């Protein structure tokens, strides 16, 4: 009997360790004698619909190993949301056609909440169509907002980067604050959940150190209260460091940085809350401000990836293949924190129907009563996630990254539009 093939794809915003997960998938599938070829969808589900499939067997073991140390999405990612099968069955019929033509028995989709929804829909459709494909969703998001998993691969590394950047910037601002900048604002990712903003708290080993103020999307900005806190901080320390989530809302619940545009997933595009905060502080208090937006740097900083995050990212990829071999479908591997004195974890699993389109926000117990910082409970949660350094191989002073051929298979089907 001909072995079934595996199709892997990446979706949504990438992380510094999403390719580590890809390596976990490919290496585990190659080691199995029950899986045929391993294909990768170019640019996620949108590329699969176009029959743009990469034959990963063309890549050497060395290059797949190098994937572990390479940021970005090696096979291309996308923001593309499948409609409901009843609303637009053509996309699903096309996927079914692709799966049949390439003898795909396993489909692994690596992404966040919307991607898990996509994976679940595909699993249900193929089952109902009489050509069941084992579909496994693999968790990935710097936002850490997927439910049922203790944390998401990608988050530990972005948390480490933000904590380090906050500490370094704070030392810079402090040294110049007597005659120059008094307030520094850093804007971080996080549309509805403040996990990344909260991680900046690790920059300080003391509760009163920088960042002095954290602005969460879970808390509306009360301007008078905020400005009072800034003024008190500058009076006490000579300077103030603020970390703000891009999803910060005003007292009416509106995004401060709503660009007026919508992305492919139907989410409002946000653009620039840090300059808004800086303008507010300068006008109302007269302090000289500087602001920064790490943007893609925070999610692509592979040189600062956490070893814990690296290990977990590889483990979810490896486990996804093992789930396939065990006959599982419509599930997602999750990270389970064990109740041990020293931090430890294992891989569990959850049904995709429980995960799809659900956001896990920062619990109120993790935010201080004044709404401007985190509690000890949050620090206990996050501290283990940034531990260890996932060192990179270097050559001529620069990291060695994977150099993939990404050779597409010859198309067999009619063009799809």
N, C-alpha and C positions, 0 to 999 in steps of 0.2 A: 504494500500500500504506500502510495506517494506521501511523503511527509508534508504536513501543512506548513506554510510560511508565516512569518511574523512581520507585522507592519507597525513601526513606531513613529510618532510625530510629536513635535513640540508646539506649544500654543501660548499665546498671551505674552506679557512682559517677561523677559528672560532673567536669569540670576547668574551669580558667579559660579554656581555649582550645578546648573541644569545639565551641562554636558557630562558631569560626573555621573549623573543618573543615566544618561544615554550610554556611557561606557559600561555601567552596571548591567543594563539591558543587553547590550551587544555581546559582552564577554560571557555572560551567563547563558545566552542563547547559543553561542558558538560552542560552549562546553557541553551542551546537551545533544544527545543523539536522537531526540524526538522532534526537533524543529529543523525545517529546511532552511531556506534563505531568510535573511533579515533585511527587510526593506525599511527605508526611512522616507517619510513624506516630505517633499520640499515645501517649505513655508506652511507647515501644518495641514489642516484639513482642506484649506483652499487649494493647495498644490495637489493633494490626493484627488480632489474632484477633477483636476486638469490632467490626471494621469501622469503626474510628475513624481515618479518614484526613484529613489536613490538606491542603488545596489551596494550595500555596505560590505559585501564580500570582496569588493575591489580594494578595501582599505586594509593595510597591514596591521598586525597586532600592535606594533609600535605606535602607529598613529591613533589607534583606539585607546591605547594606554595614555597617550598625550592628551586625549579628550578630557581626561580627569582634571587637567590643569589649565583648561582653556575656557575663558568666559564667553558670554554671548550664547546664541543658539546655533550650533554647528550646522544644522540642517535647515535653518530658517524657521521662523515662527510666524504667527499671524494673529490678527484680531478678527475673527470671522465666526459669527454665531449661526448655527443651523436653525432654520425655522422649525415649527412643529411639523411632524410628518403629515398630518392631516391638512395643514395649510400649504405646504410645498413638498409633496412626495418626490419630486424629480431629483432633488439632491440625494435623497436616501436611495432611490433606485439606481442612481449613478454610482454611489458608493458600493452598493450590492454588486453592480456590474464589475467594478474594479476588484472587489474581493473574490468574486468567482473567477475572473480572468487570471488572477495571479495566485489562486489557491491560498488565499489568506484565511488562516484559521484563528489567528490571534491579532488583536488590535490594541495597542497600548498608546494612550494619549496623555501626555505630560503637561499639566497645566493647573490653573486655579479653579474656582467655583463654576464659571461658565463652561470651562473645558470638561469638567466632570459631568455637567448636564449633557453636553454633546456626546460624550462617551456612553452615557446611560441610554440616550435616545437611539444611538446606533445599535447598541446591544439588543434593545427591545425590538427594533425594526427587523434586524437580521433573524432574530428568533421567530418572529411572526411570519417572516417570508420563507421559512423552511430552509434557510441557509445560515444556521446559527454560528456566529463568530464570537469567540471568547474575548470580551472587551474589558480591559483593566484600565482604570484611571490612575495616573501616578501624580501625587501631590507636588506642587511647586508654586510658591508665591512668596515674594519678599514681604508682602503685607501681613503674613501670618494669620489670615482671616478664614482659613478653612476649619470647619467644625470637626469634632471627633478625633482629631490628631492633636497630640500635646503641643506640637509646633510644626511648622512647615519647612521643608528643605528650601534653603535660600534665605530664610529669615535670620538665622544665627550669624551668617556672614555679613549681611547688611547691618545688623545690630552692632557687630564688632566695628565695622567701618565708621558708622555714625558716632559711636562712643569715642573712638580714637580721634576722629575729626573734631568733635566737640571739645575734647580735652586740649588738642593742639591749638585750635582757634582761640580758646579761652586764654591760654597762656600768652598768645600773641596780643590779644586785646588788652589783657591786664598790664602787659609791659608798656603799652602806649597810652593808657587811659588817662594819665595825668594831664596831658596836653593835646590829646587827639580823640580817637573814637571812644565813646562812652557805652554804646549799645551795639552788640553784634547779634544779628538774627540769621539763623540757618533754617531753611525750608526743606523738609524731608517728605518722602512719599507717604501715602496713606489717605485714601479718599474718604472712607467711612470709619476706619479703625486706626487707633493711635499707637499700635505696637511699635512702629519704627521710631516715632517721636519719643515714646517712653524709653526706648533703649538708650537714648542719649544720656539718661540719668547715670549710666555706668561710668561716665566720664569722671564723676566725682565719687570719692570714697567717703565723703562726708555729706550729710543731708543739706548743708547750707552752701556747698560749693557749686560751681557752674556745671550744667546749665541751671541758672537761677529760676527760670520760668519755662515751663513746657506747655504748649497750647495744643490740646487734643481735639479731634473731630467729635468726640463724644460729649464735649462741653462747649456750650455757646460762649462766644466772646462777649464779656461784659466790659465795655470799654473803660468806664470810670474805675472799676475795680482793678483792671489790668494796669492802667497807667499809674495808679497809686502804688502798685507792687513794683513797677519799674523804677519809680522815683525813690522808693524806700531802699531798693537794692543798690542803686547808684550812690545814694547817700551813705550807705553802710560800707560798700566795697570799693566804690570808685568806678565801677563798671557793672554791666549787666549782660549776660549771655542768655538768649532766648532761642529755643528750638520750637518750630511751628510745623504742624502737619498741613499738607496741601489742602486737606478737606475741612479746614477750620470754618465754622459757621458763625454768622452774626447773631444778635439776640433775637432775630426773627426766624432763624433757622436756615437762612440762605448762605450758600457758599460765598466767602469773601472774594474768591478768585475765579468765579464762573466765567469762562471764556465765551459762553453762548453757543458752543459747538457740542456735537454728540459724536462719540466714537462708534465703532462697528458693533460693540456689545450693547449699545444703547445707553452708555454712561456719559454724564456730562464731562466735557474736557475742562480741566482746571489749569489755570495759568498765572502763577505769580502772586502768592499771598505774602511772601517775605517783603517785597517792596511796599505793599499796602500797610503792613505793620510798621515798617521803617518810616514811612511818610506820616503815619499817625503819631509816632513817638517824636519825630522831629518838629511837627507842627504844634503839638500839645505841650511838649516838655522842653523843646529846644536843644535836645542832645544830638551830637553828631552820631550818625548811625552808619554801619556797614551791613550789608546782607549778602548771603550766598545761597545758591541752589545747587546742590551736588548732582541732582537729576540722575542721568544714566551712570555717573561715576559710582554712586552708592550701590548699585546692583551689579556692576561689572568689575568691581575691585577684587579680582581673584588673588592678588598678592596679600590681601588681608583676610582671606576666608578662614573661618573657624574650622578647626580639625573635627569637632563634633558635627558640625554642619556637613562637612565633606563626607564623613563616614555615613551619616544618615542619608545623604543624597544618593550615594552608591547603593546603600542597603535597600531603598525603596525601588530602585531600578531592578536590582537582583531579585527582590521578592516578587515584583510584578510578573517576571518570567516564571518563577517558581509557582505562583498562583495559577498561571496558565497550565502548567504541566500537571497541576493537581486537579484540574477540571473546573476551576473557579471562573466566574464571569460576573460582570456588573458590580465589581467591588473595587476598593481602593486600599492600598497599603497605608497604614497609619503608624505614627510613632507613639509608643506607649511608655510613659515615664513610670519606672518601677519605684516602689516604696522602700528604698534602701537608703542607708545613711549617706553613702557616697553616690553621686548621680549615676544612674544607669537607665538603660532603655531597651526596648525590644520592638519588633515589628508586629503589629496586629492588622486587622482588616475591618472595613465597614462597607455596607451596601451603598452604592452610588446614589440611590434614590434618597438617602438621608443627607447626602453632602451637597448635591446639586443646588446652585443658586442661593446658598445660605452663607451669610457672613458672620464670622465670630468677632465681635467687638471686644475692646479692652474692658474687662469687668470693672464695675464701680469700686470694688474693693482694692483695685490696683492703683487708684487715683486718690491723692490726698484730699482732705475735706475742702481746702480752698480751691481745688481744681487746677493747681499750677505745678504739681509734681507727682511723683509716684510713691507708693507705700513700700514698706519693707517686704511685704508679701510679693510684690512684683519683682523686686530685686532677687528674692529667693528663687522665683520662677526663672528669671532670665540669665542669671549669672553662669550657670553651667553651659548654656547654649553657645557662648562665645569662647569657650575654653580651647586651648591648643592652637597650634599653627599648622596649616596644611601647606607645607613648604613647596615652592615651585622649583623645577629645574631651570637654570639660567644658562645663557650662552651670550658672550660678548656684552654682558651687562643687562640683557633683556630676557624676559621669560620665554621659554620654549613652548609654543602652542601647537596644537594639531594642524597639520596641513593636509586636509582631506581632498580626495579627487571629486567626491560628490557626483559620480557618474550616473546619469539618468538611464533607466532602461528604455529600450525602444518601445514606442507606443503601439498598442494593439487595437485600441478602440477608436471610435469616432470622437471628434472634438466635442467638448461639452461647454455650453454657455448658459 
